[in-house]
Amino acid sequence: MTGGGNEGSGAGVVLDKVAFSHPGGAPMLFDLSVGAGEILAVMGPSGSGKSTLLSLIAGFETPAAGRILIGGADVTNLPPARRPVSMIFQENNLFAHLDVAANVGLGRSPSLRLTREDREHVSEALTSVGLADKARRLPRELSGGERQRVALARVLVRNRPVLLLDEAFASLGPALRDQMLDLLNDLQAKTRMTVVMVTHDPQDALRISGRTAFVEEGQVREVGETAAIFSQARSGALRRYLGAGSRGR
């Protein structure tokens, strides 16, 4: 994980024997600890439970048993709006009729009743992601990478200690994806937020994360330093996954 930046503002995340199952689905049981200010990549086959793990942290799903702690506080029964978490999806959830500045401003006020200080934060966030000159553009006038930069700027103005990314850059081409990962790495170094990033691509994990968790059949099977877990995979499932996932983008 990249160091430096301002004093830490991330929060640790703990899933303590968190049980969950979708209707008619196989049971899942997650045990995972993410350090404050850490970047953790989450990988695994399709349907293994990666997105469900993020949804449990964010509060979009409720566990049948176990506890979810963020910053040491039990948030298991808190609704998403009361959790100190932001989330970016592959679909960046921008409002087509609002310009870039307004889409970012929603992170400060859902009603867009922005104070002068709010507008200053929006301007600073857009500068941080390289979109200072696109504030009045509509989403349809932006590239895919620029739309994801808007989503990142909205995260910055929310100022939450935990950021979850669910395949956020999967639809981007290789060069643009690398640019977005580098930007995320730079922003995390400045804010020290905790980042949990689901990706299918081992190169994404190697580029940005200190540790990687491998999820299979609703459980975290392996967690370790990213380069080591890829080169010394203990389970056959991870070796098979890396064999398929390492053939290029």
TANOR-V829780 format. One record per pair of residues at least 4 apart in sequence whose C-alpha atoms are under 6 Angstrom apart, sorted by sequence separation. I is the first residue (numbers start at 1). J is the second residue. D is the distance in Angstrom with one decimal. If there is no record, write none. Layout:
[[I/J/D] [I/J/D]]
This chain:
[[21/25/5.8] [55/59/5.9] [69/73/5.2] [98/102/5.8] [101/105/6.0] [106/110/4.7] [114/118/5.4] [127/131/5.7] [142/146/5.7] [173/177/5.9] [188/192/5.1] [205/209/5.3] [215/219/5.5] [225/229/6.0] [228/232/5.6] [229/233/5.1] [241/245/5.9] [242/246/5.5] [55/60/4.9] [56/61/4.9] [69/74/4.5] [126/131/4.9] [127/132/4.7] [172/177/5.5] [188/193/5.7] [215/220/4.4] [224/229/5.6] [21/27/4.7] [55/61/5.5] [68/74/5.9] [69/75/5.7] [106/112/5.9] [126/132/5.0] [214/220/5.8] [215/221/5.7] [233/239/5.9] [20/27/6.0] [21/28/5.8] [68/75/5.8] [214/221/5.7] [20/28/5.2] [68/76/4.9] [169/177/5.9] [214/222/5.2] [19/28/5.6] [67/76/5.6] [213/222/5.7] [19/29/4.5] [213/223/4.3] [18/29/5.4] [212/223/5.7] [18/30/5.0] [212/224/5.7] [17/30/5.6] [211/224/5.3] [17/31/5.2] [211/225/4.2] [212/226/5.1] [16/31/5.2] [210/225/5.8] [211/226/4.6] [15/31/5.2] [210/226/5.8] [15/32/5.1] [14/32/5.7] [14/33/4.4] [13/33/5.8] [59/79/5.7] [129/149/5.9] [13/34/5.0] [59/80/4.6] [12/34/5.5] [58/80/5.7] [12/35/4.6] [12/36/4.0] [11/36/4.3] [10/36/4.9] [10/37/4.6] [126/153/5.8] [125/153/5.0] [162/193/5.6] [164/195/5.9] [167/198/5.5] [161/193/4.8] [162/194/4.7] [163/195/4.8] [164/196/5.0] [165/197/4.6] [166/198/5.0] [167/199/5.2] [162/195/6.0] [164/197/5.9] [101/135/4.8] [100/135/4.9] [100/136/5.9] [99/136/5.3] [100/137/5.7] [99/137/5.3] [99/138/4.4] [20/63/5.0] [96/139/5.7] [19/63/5.5] [20/64/5.4] [19/64/5.4] [19/65/5.1] [18/65/5.6] [107/154/5.2] [18/66/4.2] [17/66/4.8] [18/67/6.0] [16/66/5.6] [104/154/4.4] [107/157/5.8] [108/158/5.9] [16/67/5.1] [107/158/5.0] [15/68/4.8] [14/68/5.7] [14/69/5.0] [13/69/5.7] [13/70/4.6] [12/70/5.6] [12/71/4.9] [11/71/4.5] [85/160/5.5] [84/160/5.2] [87/163/5.7] [85/162/4.8] [86/163/4.9] [87/164/4.6] [88/165/4.9] [89/166/5.0] [90/167/5.4] [85/163/5.8] [87/165/5.7] [90/168/4.0] [89/168/4.9] [11/161/5.5] [10/161/4.3] [9/161/5.8] [37/192/4.9] [41/196/5.9] [42/197/5.9] [37/193/5.0] [38/194/5.0] [39/195/4.6] [40/196/4.9] [41/197/4.8] [42/198/4.6] [43/199/5.7] [37/194/4.2] [39/196/5.9] [41/198/5.8] [43/200/5.8] [36/194/5.6] [41/205/5.6] [41/209/5.9] [48/216/4.9] [40/209/5.5] [48/217/4.8] [49/218/4.9] [39/209/5.1] [42/212/5.8] [44/214/5.5] [48/218/5.5] [40/211/5.2] [41/212/4.6] [42/213/4.8] [43/214/5.0] [44/215/4.9] [40/212/5.5] [44/216/5.9] [10/192/5.5] [9/192/5.4] [10/193/3.9] [5/189/5.0] [6/190/5.4] [8/192/5.0] [9/193/5.7] [10/194/4.8] [4/189/5.8] [5/190/4.1] [3/189/5.8] [30/219/5.3] [28/218/4.2] [29/219/5.4] [1/209/5.5] [1/210/4.5]]
